[in-house]
Amino acid sequence: MPCGKVSKWIVLALWIVAIAVSFGPASKLTGAQENDAVSWLPGNAESTEVLKASAQFSSPDEIPAVLVYVRDSGITPADQRAVEAQVAQFGQLQDVDRPVIGPIPSEDKKALQVLVPINAGSGGWETIGERADDIRRIAAERPDGLSFHLTGPGGFAADSQEAFAGIDGKLLYSAAAVVIIILLLTYRSPVLWLLPLISAGVALFAAQAVVYLLATKADLTVNAQSAGILTVLVFGAGTDYALLLVARYREELRRHEDRHEAMAFALHRSGPAIIASGSTVVAGMLCLLLASMNSTRGLGPVAAVGIVVALLAMLTLLPALLVIFGRWVFWPLRPTYGSDDHTETSVWGRIGRRIAIRPRLTWIVTSLALGAASLGMLTLDANGLTNEESFTGTPDSVVGEKVVAEHFPAGAGNPLVVVSNADKAAEVRTAMESTVGIASVAEPRTAGDLAYLEGTMTDAVDTQAAKDTVDRVRAAVHAVDGADALAGGGAAILLDTQRASNHDNKVIIPTVLGVVLLILALLLRSLLAPVLLVATVVLSFGAALGLSALVFTHVLGFGGADPSLPLFVFVFLVALGIDYNIFLMTRVHEESKVYGTRRGALIGVAATGGVITSAGLVLAGTFAVLATMPVVAFAEIGIAVALGVLLDTIVVRSVLVTALTLDIGRHMWWPSKLAQKRDPKPGEELPEEEPEPSLAGG
């Protein structure tokens, strides 16, 4: 349809209607996000069960804000009265449903602590941010010389909300700017770049509308993380598909006088590769549904929707726009009918011929270099980030946490929570109090047959010592016969998140590899080629993560990495990086039917090397936008994926895979019939034959 003289206008009209319908729902996506605690946590973890069970005592969405007032010379009576007056005002704030606790004096008499329980509800970060502003406004009216900090879970949530404020717009504009610059450099046309950009923008709005409808009608969990990645993914992957289509369309314009016919051939020959690439990404993202982390599991369908809509836009809207505008859109480098194709004399054509001189040495040296880079993974500390390490700057919540640790037990304000049967509450409390790492345990509260206990830890909740305390408390309270006790709270949530992420890595990574291997086997009708291609993907992932770990530690000074980092980097690099394998090898497969595998490999790298490099730069650039965020976990994902994509496009796909194909030759296609087609000897030309129709395009 996009190629027809009449139907191209129908396609354009349908997309205009689609964007008009999508605009409203897409604009509401931010409001449909669920950034409450449960939407991020492991669904079946003990800490999540505690959140649900403790709903009888307080809302599971309650997030305590810890307020600390400090005067180095000692708290004065005037300070005490002023803070007491402010506590009364805090208790009257919206979403503060339970009594405010405090002011609690420190042992050194230099600090006062106040705990404000904020019920974030479904608003999550948005609610916390608004109440934090109210608290700061009230606390501003305090005696001179009395310093104030907002910290604890509520303080960190408020700083996170501020870090993510307007993120959708920032990512959209930044990604668009990156795409514009790279498309201008690629096409060297003042007009052509507009068409892929418009198509990507339309795809993003349509994808956001679909995700919004799924979130409101089908209970799909969407949070700030998945919404932000959706923007980057649609722009990056969608532009990749656009680059491949435009490159093939430009080739066909030199062979066909009618641009409609040229586009028909371009879609016929590049469409299968684009569809296979998109299907691989969708399948890889849907593997995230196996995750135990709610935030990770929710990302899978969101990303899959984005890729499907991007595919539809790039295979319908973009071709229609290109045909409507005609050849002049390529000005000043218009591909006229019958003009020379300089593909084989291009930079990548020359590189391919250089690789062909010593292909075995090339792939061995390249593999060893990537393997050496992978050793950097040994330095990656993906056991979680402390609160201080979670931000690239030093927000007030981090400063406040240090102040609290100076004057109060480090775990004050973020207790370890235990729920148990009410008749065993006294025994459970005794077991908690006798556990190393617990400073004190409050009197249990009961509701029906359930008891609720809070214990203050001696260590800050985000430290390994606090996580060890959680394990010791769990062992102690689980041993109380008939108590059915469960331990949760801030430190327990961090511990369970770390363990769930490790579990997800072990389950999802092999699954993604299996799915990718199957798709490649079906696409290339070979067993050996998919195995080798997947091996190069794993090697690329290892090198990217290894180099990233060195950058994180020695260049940027990050204190560690989020436990989900290896999984996200793997899924994005394998699912997206395999695109470049498919772009290259489907073309090699197509040319091998006519010229033999070795000549086909040279034609393939010459024809696709430039577009793969451009696509890689677009995708790397869009993911690198995440590195501008003040949140370390996002910055690390952006840096690692961007670095991995560059390795994929410049080294792995175009050099390593080409060298392997040249060295192995026709056996690359084993056990298909193509493996029997001998390669010509130097100086010999095989008779040309029409390629058989296949998924690779023919």
N, C-alpha and C positions, 0 to 999 in steps of 0.2 A: 503493500500500500504506500509506503513513503516514497516509492520511486515513480508512481504513476503521475501523468500530467494533470489529472483531476484529483486523484485520491490523495496526493500530497497536501492539497488544501483541506481535505476532510480531516487528515491527521492533525494538521495545525489547528483546525477549529476544535477538535476534540480535546487537545491539550490546553487550549485557551479556556474551555469550559472547565476542565479539570483544575486548573490553577485558580479560577474564580471560586470554585466550590471548596478548594483546599485552604484558601487564605484564612477563613475564620477558624476552623479547627487547628490549623498550624500555629496560629497566634496564641492559642490557649494551652499549648503543650506544657509550658513552664508551670502553669497552675495545676496541671494534672500529675506533676512529679510527686513521688512519695520519697521524702528524705527523712522519714522517721526511722527510729532505730531498727525495728524489725525488718524493714525493707532492705537493709544492708547486711543483716546477720545470717549466719548459717541456720537454716530452717529447723534442723533437728538437734541443735547444740543444747547443752545443759543450761548455758546462760540465757538462751532464748526461751527455754521452758520456764526459767525463773522469772523472766520478764512477764510472761503470760500469767503465771501463778500469782505473782505479786499484785495483779490488777485489783484484787480485793482490798489492798491497802493503799495503793496509789496507782495512777494511770501508768501503763507500760510505756507511754510516750512522755512521762515526766523526766525532765532533765534538770538536775540541780545546778544552779549557778553558785559558785563560791566567790564571795566578796571578802576581800582582806583589806583592812585599814591599818596603816603602820605609822608610828612616830618613833624615830630612833631614840629620842630622849625619854620615851615612856608615854603611855596613854594617859591623858589628863581627864579629870572629871567632866570637863566641857566636851572633850572628844566622846566620852561615854554617852553623855546625854544627846549629843548630835546624832550619833549612830543609832541610838535607841529610837529617836524620832524618825529617822529614815527607815528603820525596820518596819515601823507602823505603816509608812507609805508603800513600802515594797509589798506588804501584805494586801494592799488594796488594788494592786495592779491586775489587769486582765490576765487570765490564764495562770494566775497563782492561786491554786485551789486549796492548798494545805497551808498550815501555819508556817511562817518564816522562822527559822531557828537562829538564835543569836540575839545580841552579839556575845560570842564566846571569847574570853580573854586568853591570851597565850601565857605560858608559864613565866616568860621573861617580862611580862607586862608591857610589851612594846607593840603588840598587835591585837586586833579584834577580828573575829571571823564571823561571817553571816552566811547562812545557807538559804537560798531562795529557790523553792521547788517550782519550776515552770512546766506546765502541761503543754507540750508542743503540739499535741494532737496530730491531725493529718497535715497541718501546715509545716511541720518539721522545722527546717532551718529558717524559713521565712518568719515563723512565729518567734523563734529564739532570737533572731536578729532584731525584731521589733521590741521585744521585752528588754533585750540588752541595752538598746538605745534609751528606753525608759529608765532603766537602773542607772545608767551613766548620768542621765540628766538629773536624777534625784541626788546621786552621790556627789555631783559637782558642787552642791551647796553644803560644804563641810568646812570645819575650822582650818585656817591657814596652817601649813606645815604638816597636815595629816594627809599622807599619800593614800591612794586608792587603786586597787587592781581588780578586774573581773576575770576569774579563771574557773577552773573546774570543768566538768562536762559542758555546762552551759556556756562558759566563756570560750571554750574551744569550738563549740558548735557555732557560736556567733561569729568568730573569726573565720571559720570555714565558709559560712554563709556570705561574709563580705568578700572572701577570695573568689567565690563562684558568682558573685553578683554581676549580672549582665554578661555572663560567660557565653551564652548562645550568640549574642550579637558580636562580641569580640572575636569568637572563633569564626563566625560567618564572614566578617569583613576581612579578617587576617587571612583566612583560607582563600577567599576570593582574590585578594591582592597577590598572594603567592601564585595562584593559577594564572592570573593576568600576565604577570611578569614572565613566567616560564613559557606561556603560549606565545607571547610576543617574540621571545627569543627563538622559539622553535619554528614558528611559521613566517616570521619576518614580514608579517602583513598587518596593516593598521586596522583591518576589519575582521579577518577570519576568527581571531580569538574570541570575538563576541558570541559566536554561535555555540561553541562548547560551554562557555560560561553561562549563557542564558539557559541552555539545556540542563546544566548541573544545578542552577538555581531553582528552576522549575521542579526538577527531581527532588530537591531538598524540601521544598514546601509541600509537595505531594506526599513525600515520605513522612514528614512531621504530622500531616493530617491523618494519615493511616495509623501511625503510632498513637496519636491522641485518641482516635476512635477505639483502638484495641485496648488502650489504658482505661477508658471510661466504660466500654461495653463488654470487654472480654477479660477484665482483671489483669491485664498485662502490667507488671511492675516497671515503672520508668522512674529513674532518679537523675540527679545532675550529671553523674558519670556517664550513663548510657546516652542521655540527650546530647552531651558535649561530643562524645565520640561519633554519634550519628552524623553530626555536621561535618566533621573531618572526613569520615568514611565516604559519605555520598560525594563530596567534592573531589576527594582524592581518587577513589575508584572510578567514579563516573567520568572524570577527565581522562583517566587511563583508557577507558573503552573508547572515548571520543578520539583520542590520538591514534589508536589502532585503526579505527574506521576511516578517519580522514586520510591517513597515510595510504591505505589501500584504495580509497576513492581517487586520490591524486594519481596513483599508478594507472587506474582504469581510464581516467580522463585522457591519458596519452594514447590509449588503445581504442577508444570508442568516441565517435563524433558526437553522439547524443548523450548528454549528461544524465538523462534518466536511465539509459541503458548502462552507463558506467556505474551508477549507484547500485543498480540491480546486481551487477557482477561483484561490486565491492561488498555488498551485504551477503551475497551468496558465499563468498570466499573468506571473509573475515567474521561474518556472523557466528558460525559455529565455534570459532575460537573464543569470541567474546562471550557467547552463551555458556560455553564450558568453563571459562574463567569465572564468570559470575556465579555459576552453579557451584563451583568449588568453594568460593567464598561463603555462599549461603549455607552449604553443607557444613563447612568448618564452624561458622558462627552458631548454627543450630546444635552443634556438639556441646556448646556451653549450657544447654538445658540439662546436661548431666551433672552440673556443678551443685555442690551443697550450699555454697554461698548465694543468698538471695540476690545480691547485687550483680554477681557474675551471671547467674542464671537468667536474670531479666535482660542483660545486655544482648544475649544471643538472638532472640526474636526481633529486638529493636534494630540491631545491625543487619539482620537478614532482610527485614522489610526495606531498609535503606538501599541495600544492594539490588533487590528485585526492582524497585522503582527506578533506580539509576539505570539498570539494564533496559527497562522499557523505554525510558527517555532517550537513551543513546542509540537505540535501534529503531526508533520511530520518529521522535521529534527532531533529533539532530539530522538524520538523512533528509527529512522533508525540508528543513530549513536550508540545507546545503543545496538541494536541487532547486528550490525556489530562488535562491540568490544567484545561482549559476557560477560559471568559472571566474567571473571578475572578482569574487570574494577572495581569491588567492592573490590578487594584485599586491605587489608588483611581480611575483613569480608565478604567473598563470601557467598551468599545465595544458598546453594546447595539444590538439589532436595530431598525432604523428611525431611529436617532439621527442627528443632523445631522453632515455631513462639513464640517469647517471648512478644508479644504485650500486653497481659493482665497482665503480671507481670512487665510491664514498669512503669516508674515514673507516667505517666498520668493514667495508669490503676489503680495504688494505690490511686492516688488523686481522681479518679472517685468513688472508693469504699468508701473513706472517705466522699465525698459529699453525697453519697447515705444514709449515716446514718441519717443525718438531712438536707435533701434538702431544705425544706421550710425556715429554719433558715438561711441556706447558701445564698439563693437568696435574702432574705429580708435584711440581713446585708450587702451583696455586693451592692445591689441597694441603700441603705442608704448612704454607703460610696461614691459611685459614684455621688449620688445626692449632697452630701456635697461638693465634689470637684467641682461640677458644679457652686456652688455659687461664685467661683472665677471669673466667667464671668462678674459679677457686677462691677469688677474693670477694665475690658477691655475697653480701650479708642480707639475705632476703627473709630475715626472721621478724620483720616488723620495724616500724618507725616509732620512736618515742614522740610525745607531743611536741617537744622542742624541735625534733628532726623533721616533723611533718610539714613545716613551712620554710620557704626559702628565706624569709625575713624573720623578724622577732616581734610577733604581735603581743598585745598586752596580756593575753592568756598565758603565754610562755613566761613572761616576766613575773606574772602573778603566781604561777606554779612554784617558781624558785623562792619567792617571798614566803609562800605558805610553808615550804619545806624548811625554811630557816627558823620559823617560829612555832610550828605545829608539827605533829606526826605527819610524815610525808603523804600518807594515804588519807588524810583528813579531807572530808568533803566529797569523797568518792568511795563509799564503803564497799566492802565485800558483803553481799546479800545472801542469806540462806533462808529458804522456806522449808518447813517440815510439818509433820503432824503436830497438832497443838499439844497433845498429851505427852509428847516427848521433847517439848521446847527446852525444858531445864537441862536435860541431858545433852541436847545439841549445843546449847550455849556453853556448857562446861567443856565439851569437846573442842569448840571453837577457841575458847579462852586459853586452853592449854596448848594450842598450836603455835609453833614458832613463826613469828612474822605478824602476829595479831597483837595490837597494842591494847585494845579494849573491845568489849562487846556490849551493846546497849540492851536494855531490858526488852524481851520479846513482846511483840504485839500479836494479838490473836483475833481471828475473825472466823467464826464457825469452828471447823475442825482443823484450821490451818494457822500456823505460826510464822511470824516474819521477824528475822533477826538481822541486825546490821553490825558488822565488825570493822573497826578502823585498823588499817594495816600500817606497819612501821615503815614500809617502803612506798615510793610513788607508784601509782597503778600501772604506769607504762614501762616499768623496769622488769627485767628478767626475774629479779628477786621477788617481785609481787606475783608474777606468774607461778613461781615455785611455791609461794604461799598458798595460792589457789589450789594447786594440786594437793598440798598437805591438808588443807581444810576439807577438801572433797573426800580425801581418804578417811579423815577423822569423822566427819558427819555421816558418811555412807556406812560407817561401821556401827553407828547407833541403831540397834535392832528395833525395827518397827517404826522408825522415824520417817522413812522415805524422803530423806533430806536431799535438797539440791542446792548447789552453790553457784551464784552468779555475781553480777556487778561489773564495774568497769574493767578491772583486771581480768576477770573471767571471760568477758567479751573479747578482749584482745587475744587471750590465749586460744579460745575456741576459733576465732577468725584465722589465726595462724595455722592451726591444725587442719581446719577445713580447706584452706588454700593449698596446703601440702597434699591433702587427699585429692583435691580437684586436679592438681598437676599430674598425679599418678594415673588418674582415670581418663582425663580429657585429652592429654597429649598423645597417648597411643591411639585413642579413638580417631582424632583428627588425622593422624598419619595414615591409618587404615582407610579412612574415607577418601583422602587425597590419592592414595595409591590405587584404589578401585576406579576412581574417575579417570585418572590418567591411563589406566589399562584399557578402559572402554574407549577412550578418545583416540589413543594411538594404536590400539589393537596389538599391543605388545606387553610382555612381562618384564623383559630386561630393562627397557628404557624407563618405565615408571619407577622401578627399584632404584636405578641410578639417579634419576631426577629427585626422588624423595631424599636420597642420601645427600645430595648437594644442598637441599633445603635445610636439612638438619645441621650440616656443616656451616651453612650460612648463619643459621640461628645461633649456633654456639659461638661463632666469631663475633657476631653483633653483640651478644650479651656479654662476652668476655671483654671486648673493647669498651662497651658501655660501663661495665663495672670499674674499669680503670679510670674512665673519665669521671664517674660519680665520685670516686674516692680521692683521686689525686689532682683533679682539675677543679671540680665544683665543690668538693669538700662535704658531700652529703654523708650523713651518719649511717645510712643503711638503705634498705629498699623494702617496699611493701611486699608481703608474702605473695600477692597476686601478680607481681611483675613478671616472673618467668612465664606464667600461663598466658597473660595478655600478649606479651611480646611474641611468644611462640605462635599463638593462634593468628595474630595479625600478619606475622612474617610468612608463615606457612600458607595460610589461606590467600593472602594478597601476593606473596612472593611467587606462588605457583602460577599466578597470572602470567608472569614473564616467561616461565617454562613453557606454558601453553602457547603464548604468542610466538615464541621462537620455534618450538618443536612441531606445531601444526604446520608452519610454513616449510620447515625442513622435510616433514613427512610428505607434504604436497609436491615439493620439488624433487624429492627422492624417487618418486614414481616415474619421473621423466628422465632425470639426469644421473640417477644413482645417489647413494647416501652421502658420499664425501663431497661431490659437487653440490648436492642439495643443501648440505650444511653450510657451505660457503655462500650460496645464494641466500639462504635463510638468514644468516647473521648479517649479511650486507643489507637485506631488505628490511629487517626488523631491528637491527642494532640501534639505529637512530631513534626510532619511535619508542623502543624499550627504555633507552636512556632518558628521553624526554618524559615518558610516563613515570619513571622512577623518580626523577627530579620533582615532578608535581606531587606525587604521593609522599615523598620524603619531606617536601616543603610544607605540605598541609599538616602532617603529623608533627613536624617541628614547631608548629604554632602552639601545640600543647606545652612546649618547654617554656613558653612565656608566662605560664600561670604561676602564681606564688605558692602552689601546692606541690610538694616534692614528688608525690606518687604520680601525678599527671605529668610533671616535667620529665620524670624518668621514663615513662611510657613513650612520650613524644621523642625523646633523644634516642632511645634504644631502637624504636621502630624506624625512625628516619635513617639512622646509621645502618640498620640492617637492610633497608630497601636500597640504599646506595650501593652497599656491597653486592646485593642481589643483581642489580641492573648492570653495574659496571664490571664486576669481577665474575660472579658466579654464572649468571645466565650467558653473558656474551663471550666470556673467555673459558671458564671451566667446562661448561656444558658443550660448547663448540669443540673444544679440544678433545673431550671424551668421545663425541660423535665422530670426529675425524679419525681418531685412533681405532675405535671399535668398528666403524664402518657399518655395513649392512646388517651385521649381527645385532646392532642396536634394536632392530625391530623384531627380534626373535620372540615368539615362534610364528609370526605372521608370514604370509607369502612374500612380503616385501623384503624379508631377510634373505630370500633366495635370489634377489636381483643383484647381480654382481656389479661392483663399482668399476668404472673404466680405468684402464691403466693410463699412466701419463702419456699424453698425446693422442689417446684414443677417444673417440666420441661414440656413444651408444645412440642407436636410432631413437628419435623421439617418438613417444606414444602418448595418447590421451590419458591423463590420469583418471583413475577410477573414482567415482563419487564416494565420498567418505565424510566422516565427522570433521576431518581436518580441512575440508573445503577442497573441491576439485573441479 
